[in-house]
Amino acid sequence: MDNGDIAIDYSNLEWWEVPPLDDNLIWSIVNESISDLQVNQILWHYLGYRYDRIEQTWDLSQVAPEWLSVYPTPPDFIASRPATVKLTRSIPAEHKQLLKEQLGFKGYKLGEFGPRQTRRATAASWLLAYLADRV
């Protein structure tokens, strides 16, 4: 299982409650106003992963089987290309351009971005698609 090939200390999460999912939170992901761990925590939450800090285990009862079979522990989407590719492929075609269409995101400037920024944009796109599917 590819979990980004790094050890994540899940007991050291930055948030115990994920903030409301809205345009401001999406922009904070794209603009790097929040940490990579916080971006992961948001994605984990909306994918159904819930951390029980008392038991120090994951409640996986809300995770879709297609995620659970590959990632029995939440992946590090910022460090793991395969996890981000899976996230990208799970965005419905009709929602692939929401970051540009809905928020007016013009992309990163040439020479000022790398895999980390691209993965953050993917996270933001997936979250916008998640929101669009629930409206």
C-alpha atoms as an extended CHARMM CRD file, in Angstrom:
* protein
*
       135  EXT
         1         1  MET       CA              0.0000000000        0.0000000000        0.0000000000  PROA      1               0.0000000000
         2         2  ASP       CA              1.4270000000        3.3490000000       -1.0040000000  PROA      2               0.0000000000
         3         3  ASN       CA              0.8430000000        5.8080000000        1.7750000000  PROA      3               0.0000000000
         4         4  GLY       CA              3.2660000000        8.3370000000        0.4120000000  PROA      4               0.0000000000
         5         5  ASP       CA              6.1610000000        6.2590000000        1.7120000000  PROA      5               0.0000000000
         6         6  ILE       CA              6.3760000000        8.4130000000        4.8200000000  PROA      6               0.0000000000
         7         7  ALA       CA              5.2980000000        7.7570000000        8.3500000000  PROA      7               0.0000000000
         8         8  ILE       CA              2.4080000000        9.9620000000        9.3800000000  PROA      8               0.0000000000
         9         9  ASP       CA              1.8830000000       10.4450000000       13.0890000000  PROA      9               0.0000000000
        10        10  TYR       CA             -1.9090000000       10.3580000000       13.0200000000  PROA      10              0.0000000000
        11        11  SER       CA             -2.0730000000       11.0020000000       16.7620000000  PROA      11              0.0000000000
        12        12  ASN       CA             -0.5430000000       14.4180000000       16.1120000000  PROA      12              0.0000000000
        13        13  LEU       CA             -3.3010000000       15.7920000000       13.8740000000  PROA      13              0.0000000000
        14        14  GLU       CA             -3.5540000000       19.5630000000       13.6720000000  PROA      14              0.0000000000
        15        15  TRP       CA             -7.3550000000       19.7190000000       13.8430000000  PROA      15              0.0000000000
        16        16  TRP       CA             -9.8360000000       17.6500000000       15.7690000000  PROA      16              0.0000000000
        17        17  GLU       CA            -12.6910000000       19.1180000000       13.7680000000  PROA      17              0.0000000000
        18        18  VAL       CA            -12.3850000000       19.9710000000       10.1030000000  PROA      18              0.0000000000
        19        19  PRO       CA            -13.5380000000       23.5190000000        9.2560000000  PROA      19              0.0000000000
        20        20  PRO       CA            -16.6110000000       23.9860000000        7.0450000000  PROA      20              0.0000000000
        21        21  LEU       CA            -16.0310000000       23.2270000000        3.3940000000  PROA      21              0.0000000000
        22        22  ASP       CA            -16.4850000000       26.4570000000        1.4570000000  PROA      22              0.0000000000
        23        23  ASP       CA            -14.7490000000       28.6150000000       -1.1510000000  PROA      23              0.0000000000
        24        24  ASN       CA            -12.5250000000       30.2360000000        1.5000000000  PROA      24              0.0000000000
        25        25  LEU       CA            -11.1980000000       26.8500000000        2.6050000000  PROA      25              0.0000000000
        26        26  ILE       CA            -10.5960000000       25.8450000000       -1.0270000000  PROA      26              0.0000000000
        27        27  TRP       CA             -8.6240000000       29.0640000000       -1.6040000000  PROA      27              0.0000000000
        28        28  SER       CA             -6.5970000000       28.4400000000        1.5680000000  PROA      28              0.0000000000
        29        29  ILE       CA             -5.5370000000       25.1080000000        0.0590000000  PROA      29              0.0000000000
        30        30  VAL       CA             -4.5540000000       26.6070000000       -3.2940000000  PROA      30              0.0000000000
        31        31  ASN       CA             -2.8410000000       29.6370000000       -1.7410000000  PROA      31              0.0000000000
        32        32  GLU       CA             -0.9240000000       27.4550000000        0.7310000000  PROA      32              0.0000000000
        33        33  SER       CA             -2.4360000000       29.2460000000        3.7320000000  PROA      33              0.0000000000
        34        34  ILE       CA             -2.8860000000       25.9590000000        5.5620000000  PROA      34              0.0000000000
        35        35  SER       CA             -0.4280000000       23.1220000000        6.1190000000  PROA      35              0.0000000000
        36        36  ASP       CA             -0.1010000000       19.9960000000        3.9980000000  PROA      36              0.0000000000
        37        37  LEU       CA             -1.2820000000       17.9640000000        6.9910000000  PROA      37              0.0000000000
        38        38  GLN       CA             -4.4140000000       20.0960000000        7.2210000000  PROA      38              0.0000000000
        39        39  VAL       CA             -5.0880000000       19.5730000000        3.4960000000  PROA      39              0.0000000000
        40        40  ASN       CA             -4.7520000000       15.8340000000        4.0790000000  PROA      40              0.0000000000
        41        41  GLN       CA             -7.0630000000       15.9980000000        7.0840000000  PROA      41              0.0000000000
        42        42  ILE       CA             -9.7520000000       17.7200000000        5.0200000000  PROA      42              0.0000000000
        43        43  LEU       CA             -9.4990000000       15.1120000000        2.2680000000  PROA      43              0.0000000000
        44        44  TRP       CA             -9.4830000000       12.2490000000        4.7690000000  PROA      44              0.0000000000
        45        45  HSD       CA            -12.5970000000       13.6130000000        6.4170000000  PROA      45              0.0000000000
        46        46  TYR       CA            -14.5670000000       13.8920000000        3.1840000000  PROA      46              0.0000000000
        47        47  LEU       CA            -13.3650000000       10.4700000000        2.0380000000  PROA      47              0.0000000000
        48        48  GLY       CA            -14.8210000000        9.0440000000        5.2590000000  PROA      48              0.0000000000
        49        49  TYR       CA            -11.7130000000        8.4660000000        7.3860000000  PROA      49              0.0000000000
        50        50  ARG       CA            -12.3820000000        9.3630000000       11.0310000000  PROA      50              0.0000000000
        51        51  TYR       CA             -9.6420000000        9.2720000000       13.6470000000  PROA      51              0.0000000000
        52        52  ASP       CA            -10.5590000000        8.1690000000       17.1530000000  PROA      52              0.0000000000
        53        53  ARG       CA             -8.0190000000       10.0110000000       19.2620000000  PROA      53              0.0000000000
        54        54  ILE       CA             -8.9060000000        8.0580000000       22.4020000000  PROA      54              0.0000000000
        55        55  GLU       CA             -8.4440000000        4.6420000000       20.7920000000  PROA      55              0.0000000000
        56        56  GLN       CA             -5.7750000000        6.0240000000       18.4450000000  PROA      56              0.0000000000
        57        57  THR       CA             -7.2790000000        4.0940000000       15.5510000000  PROA      57              0.0000000000
        58        58  TRP       CA             -9.1710000000        4.9100000000       12.3980000000  PROA      58              0.0000000000
        59        59  ASP       CA            -12.9020000000        4.3750000000       12.0560000000  PROA      59              0.0000000000
        60        60  LEU       CA            -13.1680000000        3.2440000000        8.4530000000  PROA      60              0.0000000000
        61        61  SER       CA            -16.9040000000        2.5620000000        8.3890000000  PROA      61              0.0000000000
        62        62  GLN       CA            -17.6100000000        5.5590000000        6.1180000000  PROA      62              0.0000000000
        63        63  VAL       CA            -14.7630000000        4.9950000000        3.6440000000  PROA      63              0.0000000000
        64        64  ALA       CA            -15.8330000000        3.8180000000        0.1820000000  PROA      64              0.0000000000
        65        65  PRO       CA            -14.6040000000        0.3140000000       -0.6990000000  PROA      65              0.0000000000
        66        66  GLU       CA            -12.5550000000        1.5790000000       -3.6630000000  PROA      66              0.0000000000
        67        67  TRP       CA            -10.5140000000        3.7140000000       -1.2700000000  PROA      67              0.0000000000
        68        68  LEU       CA            -10.4060000000        1.2890000000        1.6160000000  PROA      68              0.0000000000
        69        69  SER       CA             -9.0580000000       -1.5620000000       -0.5160000000  PROA      69              0.0000000000
        70        70  VAL       CA             -6.0690000000        0.5260000000       -1.6060000000  PROA      70              0.0000000000
        71        71  TYR       CA             -5.6510000000        2.7650000000        1.4530000000  PROA      71              0.0000000000
        72        72  PRO       CA             -6.6240000000        1.0560000000        4.7310000000  PROA      72              0.0000000000
        73        73  THR       CA             -4.9780000000        4.0400000000        6.4010000000  PROA      73              0.0000000000
        74        74  PRO       CA             -5.3870000000        7.5140000000        4.9680000000  PROA      74              0.0000000000
        75        75  PRO       CA             -2.7640000000        8.3800000000        2.3470000000  PROA      75              0.0000000000
        76        76  ASP       CA             -0.5850000000       11.4560000000        2.2920000000  PROA      76              0.0000000000
        77        77  PHE       CA             -2.0010000000       13.1230000000       -0.8120000000  PROA      77              0.0000000000
        78        78  ILE       CA              0.7110000000       15.7770000000       -0.9090000000  PROA      78              0.0000000000
        79        79  ALA       CA              3.5960000000       13.2890000000       -0.7950000000  PROA      79              0.0000000000
        80        80  SER       CA              2.0310000000       10.4440000000       -2.7730000000  PROA      80              0.0000000000
        81        81  ARG       CA              1.6450000000       10.7060000000       -6.5260000000  PROA      81              0.0000000000
        82        82  PRO       CA             -0.4120000000        7.4680000000       -6.7700000000  PROA      82              0.0000000000
        83        83  ALA       CA             -2.8800000000        8.6810000000       -4.1400000000  PROA      83              0.0000000000
        84        84  THR       CA             -3.2850000000       11.9820000000       -5.9720000000  PROA      84              0.0000000000
        85        85  VAL       CA             -3.7370000000       10.2090000000       -9.3100000000  PROA      85              0.0000000000
        86        86  LYS       CA             -6.5240000000        8.1400000000       -7.7440000000  PROA      86              0.0000000000
        87        87  LEU       CA             -8.0630000000       11.3380000000       -6.3750000000  PROA      87              0.0000000000
        88        88  THR       CA             -7.8950000000       12.9680000000       -9.8220000000  PROA      88              0.0000000000
        89        89  ARG       CA             -9.4890000000        9.9630000000      -11.5130000000  PROA      89              0.0000000000
        90        90  SER       CA            -12.3380000000       10.0070000000       -9.0220000000  PROA      90              0.0000000000
        91        91  ILE       CA            -13.4040000000       13.5380000000      -10.0480000000  PROA      91              0.0000000000
        92        92  PRO       CA            -16.3920000000       13.2390000000      -12.4090000000  PROA      92              0.0000000000
        93        93  ALA       CA            -15.6770000000       14.6420000000      -15.8800000000  PROA      93              0.0000000000
        94        94  GLU       CA            -18.3520000000       17.3300000000      -15.5350000000  PROA      94              0.0000000000
        95        95  HSD       CA            -16.5490000000       18.6920000000      -12.4470000000  PROA      95              0.0000000000
        96        96  LYS       CA            -12.9320000000       18.6410000000      -13.6880000000  PROA      96              0.0000000000
        97        97  GLN       CA            -12.8490000000       22.3960000000      -14.4270000000  PROA      97              0.0000000000
        98        98  LEU       CA            -14.6500000000       23.6930000000      -11.3300000000  PROA      98              0.0000000000
        99        99  LEU       CA            -11.5280000000       25.2690000000       -9.8750000000  PROA      99              0.0000000000
       100       100  LYS       CA            -11.2500000000       27.4500000000      -12.9700000000  PROA      100             0.0000000000
       101       101  GLU       CA            -14.9620000000       27.8710000000      -13.7280000000  PROA      101             0.0000000000
       102       102  GLN       CA            -16.3200000000       28.3680000000      -10.2180000000  PROA      102             0.0000000000
       103       103  LEU       CA            -13.4390000000       30.0830000000       -8.4490000000  PROA      103             0.0000000000
       104       104  GLY       CA            -11.6440000000       31.6600000000      -11.3990000000  PROA      104             0.0000000000
       105       105  PHE       CA             -8.3510000000       29.9520000000      -10.5270000000  PROA      105             0.0000000000
       106       106  LYS       CA             -5.9200000000       30.7680000000      -13.3210000000  PROA      106             0.0000000000
       107       107  GLY       CA             -3.2970000000       28.2410000000      -12.3120000000  PROA      107             0.0000000000
       108       108  TYR       CA              0.1710000000       28.7190000000      -10.9470000000  PROA      108             0.0000000000
       109       109  LYS       CA              2.7920000000       30.8090000000      -12.7280000000  PROA      109             0.0000000000
       110       110  LEU       CA              5.3640000000       28.9470000000      -14.7700000000  PROA      110             0.0000000000
       111       111  GLY       CA              8.4410000000       28.2770000000      -12.6950000000  PROA      111             0.0000000000
       112       112  GLU       CA              6.6070000000       28.9260000000       -9.4230000000  PROA      112             0.0000000000
       113       113  PHE       CA              5.0110000000       25.5480000000       -8.9210000000  PROA      113             0.0000000000
       114       114  GLY       CA              5.9580000000       21.9410000000       -8.5240000000  PROA      114             0.0000000000
       115       115  PRO       CA              4.3210000000       18.6330000000       -7.6220000000  PROA      115             0.0000000000
       116       116  ARG       CA              3.2460000000       19.9100000000       -4.1990000000  PROA      116             0.0000000000
       117       117  GLN       CA              1.2430000000       22.8200000000       -5.6420000000  PROA      117             0.0000000000
       118       118  THR       CA             -0.2190000000       20.5980000000       -8.3410000000  PROA      118             0.0000000000
       119       119  ARG       CA             -1.3560000000       18.1040000000       -5.6960000000  PROA      119             0.0000000000
       120       120  ARG       CA             -2.9100000000       20.9060000000       -3.6620000000  PROA      120             0.0000000000
       121       121  ALA       CA             -4.8220000000       22.0680000000       -6.7560000000  PROA      121             0.0000000000
       122       122  THR       CA             -6.0000000000       18.4800000000       -7.2520000000  PROA      122             0.0000000000
       123       123  ALA       CA             -7.1890000000       18.3930000000       -3.6320000000  PROA      123             0.0000000000
       124       124  ALA       CA             -9.0690000000       21.6620000000       -4.1610000000  PROA      124             0.0000000000
       125       125  SER       CA            -10.6320000000       20.3380000000       -7.3840000000  PROA      125             0.0000000000
       126       126  TRP       CA            -11.7310000000       17.1230000000       -5.7070000000  PROA      126             0.0000000000
       127       127  LEU       CA            -13.3010000000       19.0380000000       -2.8190000000  PROA      127             0.0000000000
       128       128  LEU       CA            -15.1860000000       21.3220000000       -5.2280000000  PROA      128             0.0000000000
       129       129  ALA       CA            -16.4740000000       18.2430000000       -7.0470000000  PROA      129             0.0000000000
       130       130  TYR       CA            -17.4960000000       16.7600000000       -3.6950000000  PROA      130             0.0000000000
       131       131  LEU       CA            -19.4680000000       19.9310000000       -2.9350000000  PROA      131             0.0000000000
       132       132  ALA       CA            -21.0470000000       20.0050000000       -6.4060000000  PROA      132             0.0000000000
       133       133  ASP       CA            -22.2790000000       16.4310000000       -6.0100000000  PROA      133             0.0000000000
       134       134  ARG       CA            -24.0530000000       17.3510000000       -2.7890000000  PROA      134             0.0000000000
       135       135  VAL       CA            -25.9240000000       20.4240000000       -4.0760000000  PROA      135             0.0000000000
